Amino acid sequence: MSSDALDEASYRGIISRYGGGGYVHDLALKSQPSLDRINLLYLGNWIDRGTRAVFIDFTIYNANVNLFCVVKLVAEFPATGGVITSSEFCTVKLLRYVKKEGKIIRILEIIFCVFIFYYIIEELIEIIVLKSKYFKLFWNYVDLAVIATASCCVAFNLYRTHVVDSKLSGLLKDPEWYSSFAFLAYWQVLFNTALAFLVFIVWVKLFKYLSFNKTMAQLSVTLSSCASDLFGFAVMFFVIFLAFAQLGFLLFGTQAKDFSTFAESIFTLFRVILGDFNYSELQEANSVLGPVYFILYVFFIFFILINMFLAIINDTYSGVKFDLANSRDLHLAGYLKQKLKDLFGIKSGKDPQKPKECNKWEVDMVDYGYAKEHVAIVSEKYCKNNEILSVEMQQQMMQDLEEMSKGYFDVNESRQVLPVEVRMENMQQNFSSLVNRIDDIVARFKKSEIQKLQRIAAMSKLLDSIVEAQNSSDDRKAKQIEAMVRQELEKMRT
């Protein structure tokens, strides 16, 4: 019989792959009639020299736990003689809506379908509005992956329910009739796999919302910033890695099981990176080339390439951490809280549109997410002795603070690390401002020194005039004045 008539797929055995068709004989439900049929097949030479494999398929259902177990027992006959046995057990849950829990599951699945439908409509509207810009954002591809995976899960759930009901109806009418559940079990495994990936992608999507906080955004910004460097490193890494895999396959493939095929050689070298390796097997395969191969692989992969990978990540992370430290931090909780207050018309206690002290203004700006260094610079420019700031002065200070913050982060755009050219330009501006301040301080010192010299000259003239007046009658008083002037002059010089 053909594979379509039997509703069976091909099977990959230990020796070879076998098609779904072949000679078929159904066994009875009870043991004695089944043994009689097996003896009859034995007497009729049903298994001969041309037989390459025998499959025994049956399905067991456990009503206590509501699980189907699809069993396949295989006996392969190699050309050299003998029998090689293998087995496959696949336990799946094909009946979902039983007992009270089934009703709850059905309601939750309906809610899930409604949500996916709404999700599809929302994404279609975004595509229509944004057009080609929609496909330039990474998180939109994540949304499409969620929709595609969820839609496949929903479609298979409906298909499985329909097929299982039809098969069980046929079995209830004719218990002797064999119905294969292998196809459904295979697709149930794929369904579980798709569901696992769906849950994984949804968890990864949380990074999209956690990126409101700059600390949480460090991972995504670091990976996006060093993507080009990592791509170049990956090319170099896999060139060397595949070269070692090919070398190991050609040197030890005939003697070491871990290098018997090129694919096995690749997986073996990945295991070496994780610390799982069999050095004695390499040494037994070739006492000279085995140790040399192992030492060279460890040197190039561990001591050079792995350290290069860590250096790329560390260098990028340092730059990202510096840039984000000077950026405005948007907190998700504060953002949602502010949106709710705006929605219900609740005014915040931290209202910037009223007079307040400088210290209070600094605390509020830091709470809003501005960098402390930027707030301190603006406050030093406008505030003196913690004075009360007017609304107009606060607005001017906010403008300066926004301009200073935009050098690192724009609140209307996605978070990104500035290019090196922009960073250098910002550093040059900061250094220019610092040099101007130093020049101003030096000019003040020069002016103060000139004034001091002028006062010394004036006191010297006064002293000379007193000395000339010593011939007067009041010599004692003149000497006292002279001593006082000289004492004051010494203080000014020191």
ZITA-V332907 format. One record per residue. N is the residue number from 1. RES is the residue in three letters. PHI is phi in degrees with one decimal (* if undefined). D_CENTER is the distance of its C-alpha to the mean C-alpha in Angstrom with 1 decimal. Layout:
n: [N	N]
res: [RES	RES]
phi: [PHI	PHI]
d_center: [D_CENTER	D_CENTER]
This chain:
n: [1	2	3	4	5	6	7	8	9	10	11	12	13	14	15	16	17	18	19	20	21	22	23	24	25	26	27	28	29	30	31	32	33	34	35	36	37	38	39	40	41	42	43	44	45	46	47	48	49	50	51	52	53	54	55	56	57	58	59	60	61	62	63	64	65	66	67	68	69	70	71	72	73	74	75	76	77	78	79	80	81	82	83	84	85	86	87	88	89	90	91	92	93	94	95	96	97	98	99	100	101	102	103	104	105	106	107	108	109	110	111	112	113	114	115	116	117	118	119	120	121	122	123	124	125	126	127	128	129	130	131	132	133	134	135	136	137	138	139	140	141	142	143	144	145	146	147	148	149	150	151	152	153	154	155	156	157	158	159	160	161	162	163	164	165	166	167	168	169	170	171	172	173	174	175	176	177	178	179	180	181	182	183	184	185	186	187	188	189	190	191	192	193	194	195	196	197	198	199	200	201	202	203	204	205	206	207	208	209	210	211	212	213	214	215	216	217	218	219	220	221	222	223	224	225	226	227	228	229	230	231	232	233	234	235	236	237	238	239	240	241	242	243	244	245	246	247	248	249	250	251	252	253	254	255	256	257	258	259	260	261	262	263	264	265	266	267	268	269	270	271	272	273	274	275	276	277	278	279	280	281	282	283	284	285	286	287	288	289	290	291	292	293	294	295	296	297	298	299	300	301	302	303	304	305	306	307	308	309	310	311	312	313	314	315	316	317	318	319	320	321	322	323	324	325	326	327	328	329	330	331	332	333	334	335	336	337	338	339	340	341	342	343	344	345	346	347	348	349	350	351	352	353	354	355	356	357	358	359	360	361	362	363	364	365	366	367	368	369	370	371	372	373	374	375	376	377	378	379	380	381	382	383	384	385	386	387	388	389	390	391	392	393	394	395	396	397	398	399	400	401	402	403	404	405	406	407	408	409	410	411	412	413	414	415	416	417	418	419	420	421	422	423	424	425	426	427	428	429	430	431	432	433	434	435	436	437	438	439	440	441	442	443	444	445	446	447	448	449	450	451	452	453	454	455	456	457	458	459	460	461	462	463	464	465	466	467	468	469	470	471	472	473	474	475	476	477	478	479	480	481	482	483	484	485	486	487	488	489	490	491	492	493	494]
res: [MET	SER	SER	ASP	ALA	LEU	ASP	GLU	ALA	SER	TYR	ARG	GLY	ILE	ILE	SER	ARG	TYR	GLY	GLY	GLY	GLY	TYR	VAL	HIS	ASP	LEU	ALA	LEU	LYS	SER	GLN	PRO	SER	LEU	ASP	ARG	ILE	ASN	LEU	LEU	TYR	LEU	GLY	ASN	TRP	ILE	ASP	ARG	GLY	THR	ARG	ALA	VAL	PHE	ILE	ASP	PHE	THR	ILE	TYR	ASN	ALA	ASN	VAL	ASN	LEU	PHE	CYS	VAL	VAL	LYS	LEU	VAL	ALA	GLU	PHE	PRO	ALA	THR	GLY	GLY	VAL	ILE	THR	SER	SER	GLU	PHE	CYS	THR	VAL	LYS	LEU	LEU	ARG	TYR	VAL	LYS	LYS	GLU	GLY	LYS	ILE	ILE	ARG	ILE	LEU	GLU	ILE	ILE	PHE	CYS	VAL	PHE	ILE	PHE	TYR	TYR	ILE	ILE	GLU	GLU	LEU	ILE	GLU	ILE	ILE	VAL	LEU	LYS	SER	LYS	TYR	PHE	LYS	LEU	PHE	TRP	ASN	TYR	VAL	ASP	LEU	ALA	VAL	ILE	ALA	THR	ALA	SER	CYS	CYS	VAL	ALA	PHE	ASN	LEU	TYR	ARG	THR	HIS	VAL	VAL	ASP	SER	LYS	LEU	SER	GLY	LEU	LEU	LYS	ASP	PRO	GLU	TRP	TYR	SER	SER	PHE	ALA	PHE	LEU	ALA	TYR	TRP	GLN	VAL	LEU	PHE	ASN	THR	ALA	LEU	ALA	PHE	LEU	VAL	PHE	ILE	VAL	TRP	VAL	LYS	LEU	PHE	LYS	TYR	LEU	SER	PHE	ASN	LYS	THR	MET	ALA	GLN	LEU	SER	VAL	THR	LEU	SER	SER	CYS	ALA	SER	ASP	LEU	PHE	GLY	PHE	ALA	VAL	MET	PHE	PHE	VAL	ILE	PHE	LEU	ALA	PHE	ALA	GLN	LEU	GLY	PHE	LEU	LEU	PHE	GLY	THR	GLN	ALA	LYS	ASP	PHE	SER	THR	PHE	ALA	GLU	SER	ILE	PHE	THR	LEU	PHE	ARG	VAL	ILE	LEU	GLY	ASP	PHE	ASN	TYR	SER	GLU	LEU	GLN	GLU	ALA	ASN	SER	VAL	LEU	GLY	PRO	VAL	TYR	PHE	ILE	LEU	TYR	VAL	PHE	PHE	ILE	PHE	PHE	ILE	LEU	ILE	ASN	MET	PHE	LEU	ALA	ILE	ILE	ASN	ASP	THR	TYR	SER	GLY	VAL	LYS	PHE	ASP	LEU	ALA	ASN	SER	ARG	ASP	LEU	HIS	LEU	ALA	GLY	TYR	LEU	LYS	GLN	LYS	LEU	LYS	ASP	LEU	PHE	GLY	ILE	LYS	SER	GLY	LYS	ASP	PRO	GLN	LYS	PRO	LYS	GLU	CYS	ASN	LYS	TRP	GLU	VAL	ASP	MET	VAL	ASP	TYR	GLY	TYR	ALA	LYS	GLU	HIS	VAL	ALA	ILE	VAL	SER	GLU	LYS	TYR	CYS	LYS	ASN	ASN	GLU	ILE	LEU	SER	VAL	GLU	MET	GLN	GLN	GLN	MET	MET	GLN	ASP	LEU	GLU	GLU	MET	SER	LYS	GLY	TYR	PHE	ASP	VAL	ASN	GLU	SER	ARG	GLN	VAL	LEU	PRO	VAL	GLU	VAL	ARG	MET	GLU	ASN	MET	GLN	GLN	ASN	PHE	SER	SER	LEU	VAL	ASN	ARG	ILE	ASP	ASP	ILE	VAL	ALA	ARG	PHE	LYS	LYS	SER	GLU	ILE	GLN	LYS	LEU	GLN	ARG	ILE	ALA	ALA	MET	SER	LYS	LEU	LEU	ASP	SER	ILE	VAL	GLU	ALA	GLN	ASN	SER	SER	ASP	ASP	ARG	LYS	ALA	LYS	GLN	ILE	GLU	ALA	MET	VAL	ARG	GLN	GLU	LEU	GLU	LYS	MET	ARG	THR]
phi: [*	-80.1	-67.2	-68.1	-68.5	-85.1	58.0	-123.8	-99.1	-67.7	-131.7	-95.6	-92.4	-73.2	-90.4	-153.8	-101.0	-121.0	-71.0	-80.6	-92.5	150.9	-82.9	-128.1	-142.2	-88.0	-94.1	-81.1	-75.1	-98.3	-71.6	-65.0	-60.8	-67.8	-65.0	-62.8	-69.1	-65.6	-63.1	-63.6	-65.3	-65.2	-67.7	-88.6	54.5	-64.7	-104.0	-126.6	-67.9	-83.8	-75.7	-109.4	-162.2	-124.8	-114.1	-117.2	-113.1	-157.8	-126.4	-116.7	-119.9	-107.6	-70.3	-67.0	-111.2	56.9	-131.2	-100.8	-120.3	-92.6	-113.1	-135.0	-105.1	-124.0	-126.3	-103.0	-115.4	-70.5	-66.2	-81.3	103.0	92.9	-134.6	-116.0	-101.9	-154.2	-148.2	-144.6	-120.2	-128.6	-99.8	-136.2	-110.0	-96.1	-103.1	-100.1	-104.0	-124.8	62.2	-74.2	-62.5	-62.7	-66.7	-64.3	-61.5	-63.5	-64.0	-65.4	-68.4	-65.4	-60.8	-62.4	-64.4	-63.3	-63.5	-64.3	-62.2	-62.8	-62.0	-64.3	-61.5	-62.4	-67.7	-63.1	-64.8	-62.3	-63.6	-65.3	-75.7	-84.7	58.9	-69.8	-66.1	-61.2	-87.8	-95.4	-105.3	-64.2	-67.4	-68.1	-67.0	-63.5	-61.6	-65.2	-64.9	-63.5	-64.6	-64.0	-65.8	-65.0	-64.1	-63.5	-64.5	-65.5	-62.8	-67.6	-61.8	-67.3	-64.0	-62.8	-60.3	-67.5	-68.0	-63.2	-61.8	-68.2	-67.2	-66.1	-63.8	-65.7	-68.2	-68.1	-76.0	-136.6	-63.8	-77.4	-78.5	-93.1	-120.9	-81.4	-103.7	-64.5	-63.5	-65.8	-63.7	-63.5	-72.7	-65.8	-64.1	-64.3	-61.9	-63.0	-65.1	-63.1	-65.1	-63.6	-65.5	-62.8	-64.1	-62.9	-65.3	-64.5	-65.4	-64.1	-64.5	-60.6	-61.5	-62.8	-90.4	-72.8	-69.7	-60.8	-96.0	-68.4	-67.2	-72.6	-82.6	-62.9	-64.5	-65.3	-68.2	-64.4	-65.6	-68.9	-73.6	-101.8	-61.9	-66.6	-65.5	-67.4	-65.0	-63.0	-65.6	-62.6	-61.8	-64.1	-63.5	-72.5	-62.8	-69.1	-64.3	-68.0	-63.8	-66.9	-64.5	-65.8	-64.4	-65.3	-64.0	-74.8	-81.1	-118.9	-63.0	-86.1	-125.2	-110.5	-66.8	-66.8	-119.6	-66.8	-130.1	-65.3	-64.4	-62.7	-64.1	-63.6	-65.3	-63.8	-69.5	-65.0	-65.2	-63.2	-61.2	-84.1	91.8	-107.8	-147.6	-118.4	-69.4	-63.5	-65.6	-65.6	-67.4	-71.4	-66.8	-155.5	-68.2	-103.0	-71.9	-60.6	-61.2	-62.9	-60.8	-65.2	-66.1	-63.4	-63.6	-63.7	-64.0	-72.3	-80.1	-79.8	-80.5	-113.6	-68.9	-63.0	-68.0	-63.7	-60.7	-65.9	-65.4	-62.4	-65.4	-66.0	-64.1	-66.1	-64.3	-63.1	-64.8	-65.2	-63.6	-66.0	-67.1	-72.1	-65.6	-102.7	-104.7	-79.0	-98.5	-101.9	-90.9	-63.0	-64.2	-65.7	-63.9	-65.0	-62.9	-66.0	-63.7	-65.9	-64.0	-66.1	-66.7	-96.5	73.0	-90.4	-87.7	-81.8	-67.1	-96.1	-86.4	-74.5	-93.0	-156.1	-61.4	-155.4	-73.8	-63.0	-62.0	-65.2	-64.7	-62.7	-62.3	-65.2	-67.1	-66.0	-65.7	-71.3	113.7	-77.9	-66.9	-62.6	-63.8	-68.2	-63.3	-65.0	-65.2	-66.5	-65.4	-65.3	-74.1	-108.0	-93.3	-140.0	57.7	55.0	-74.8	-80.1	-93.5	-77.4	-64.0	-64.3	-67.8	-63.3	-63.3	-64.8	-65.7	-64.4	-63.3	-63.0	-67.1	-65.3	-63.0	-68.5	-72.3	-66.8	-66.6	-124.0	-154.2	-107.2	-69.8	-91.4	-124.1	-69.9	-65.2	-153.4	-86.4	-71.9	-66.3	-64.2	-61.8	-68.3	-60.8	-63.3	-64.2	-63.5	-65.1	-63.5	-63.9	-64.9	-65.7	-62.3	-63.8	-64.9	-63.9	-62.8	-65.1	-62.8	-61.8	-64.0	-65.5	-63.6	-63.7	-65.7	-62.5	-62.8	-63.3	-64.5	-67.2	-63.9	-62.4	-64.4	-64.1	-63.5	-67.8	-63.7	-63.7	-65.7	-67.5	-63.0	-61.9	-64.3	-65.4	-63.2	-65.7	-69.7	-62.2	-66.5	-88.5	-71.2	-75.4	-70.9	-71.7	-93.6	-68.5	-61.4	-66.9	-65.3	-66.6	-62.8	-64.5	-61.6	-64.8	-64.7	-66.4	-63.9	-63.5	-68.2	-67.0	-65.1	-62.0	-68.4	-68.7	-77.8]
d_center: [51.3	48.4	44.7	44.8	47.8	46.3	42.8	41.3	38.6	38.8	37.9	36.6	38.8	39.1	41.6	40.9	39.6	42.2	42.7	42.9	46.7	49.6	52.5	52.0	54.1	53.3	54.2	55.8	54.3	56.6	57.0	60.6	60.5	57.4	59.1	62.1	60.0	58.3	61.8	62.9	60.1	60.9	64.6	63.7	61.6	58.5	56.5	58.1	57.3	55.3	52.9	49.5	47.5	48.3	45.8	46.4	44.3	44.5	42.5	42.8	42.0	41.8	42.7	42.0	38.2	38.2	36.7	37.8	37.8	38.3	40.0	40.8	43.1	43.6	46.4	46.3	49.5	49.0	51.7	52.6	53.5	52.1	49.5	45.7	44.3	40.8	39.5	36.6	36.0	33.7	33.6	32.4	33.1	34.8	36.7	34.4	36.8	39.3	40.5	39.4	35.7	35.8	36.9	34.1	31.6	33.4	33.2	29.4	28.9	31.1	29.0	25.9	27.8	28.9	25.4	24.2	27.3	26.6	23.0	24.5	27.2	24.8	22.7	26.0	27.2	24.2	24.8	28.5	28.1	25.4	26.5	24.9	22.7	20.8	19.4	18.1	15.1	11.9	11.6	15.2	14.4	12.2	15.3	17.6	15.9	16.3	19.9	20.8	19.7	21.4	24.5	24.9	24.8	27.4	29.6	29.7	30.4	33.4	34.6	34.4	36.4	39.0	39.5	39.6	42.2	44.3	44.2	45.2	48.0	49.4	49.3	51.1	53.8	54.2	52.9	54.1	51.9	48.8	45.6	42.5	39.3	37.4	36.0	34.8	33.3	31.4	30.0	29.2	27.0	25.2	25.0	23.4	20.9	20.1	19.9	17.5	15.1	15.8	14.9	11.6	10.7	12.2	10.1	6.8	9.0	9.6	7.0	9.7	12.3	11.0	10.8	14.6	14.5	14.1	13.2	10.1	9.4	9.6	6.2	5.7	9.4	9.6	7.8	9.9	12.8	13.1	12.5	16.3	17.0	14.7	16.4	19.7	19.0	17.9	21.3	23.2	21.6	22.4	25.8	26.7	25.1	26.9	30.1	30.1	29.5	32.4	34.5	34.0	34.8	38.0	39.1	38.5	38.0	41.6	41.6	38.2	36.5	32.9	33.8	36.0	33.9	31.5	28.6	29.6	29.7	26.1	24.9	27.2	25.8	22.2	23.8	25.5	22.2	21.4	24.9	26.6	29.6	33.3	35.1	38.5	38.1	37.6	40.5	42.7	41.9	42.9	44.0	43.6	40.8	38.6	38.2	38.0	35.2	33.2	33.7	32.8	29.6	28.5	29.6	27.8	24.5	24.2	26.1	25.2	22.2	19.9	21.0	20.5	16.8	16.5	18.7	16.6	13.5	15.9	17.9	15.1	13.8	17.4	18.0	15.0	16.2	19.7	19.1	17.2	19.9	22.5	20.8	21.5	19.4	19.2	19.0	18.3	21.2	23.5	22.7	23.5	26.5	27.9	27.6	29.5	32.1	32.6	32.9	35.6	37.2	36.6	37.0	34.9	36.7	35.0	36.8	36.8	39.8	42.4	44.0	42.4	42.6	40.5	38.9	37.9	36.5	34.3	32.9	32.2	30.4	28.1	27.4	26.6	23.8	25.7	25.5	28.3	29.6	30.1	31.8	34.1	35.1	36.0	37.8	39.8	40.9	42.2	42.9	46.0	47.0	44.6	46.6	46.0	43.9	45.2	43.1	43.8	42.7	39.5	38.7	39.4	37.2	34.4	34.8	34.7	31.6	29.8	31.0	29.8	26.3	26.0	26.1	22.5	21.1	22.6	22.2	23.0	20.3	16.5	15.2	15.6	16.8	20.5	22.1	24.2	27.4	26.7	25.8	29.1	31.0	29.9	30.8	34.2	34.9	34.1	36.4	39.1	39.1	39.4	42.2	44.0	43.9	45.3	48.1	49.0	49.3	51.4	53.7	54.2	55.2	57.6	59.2	59.6	61.3	63.6	64.6	65.3	67.5	69.4	70.1	71.3	73.6	75.0	75.6	77.3	79.7	80.4	81.2	83.6	85.3	85.8	87.3	89.7	90.8	91.8	95.4	95.6	97.4	94.2	93.0	91.3	89.1	88.2	87.1	84.9	83.2	82.8	81.2	78.8	77.8	77.3	75.1	72.9	72.7	71.5	68.7	67.6	67.5	65.4]
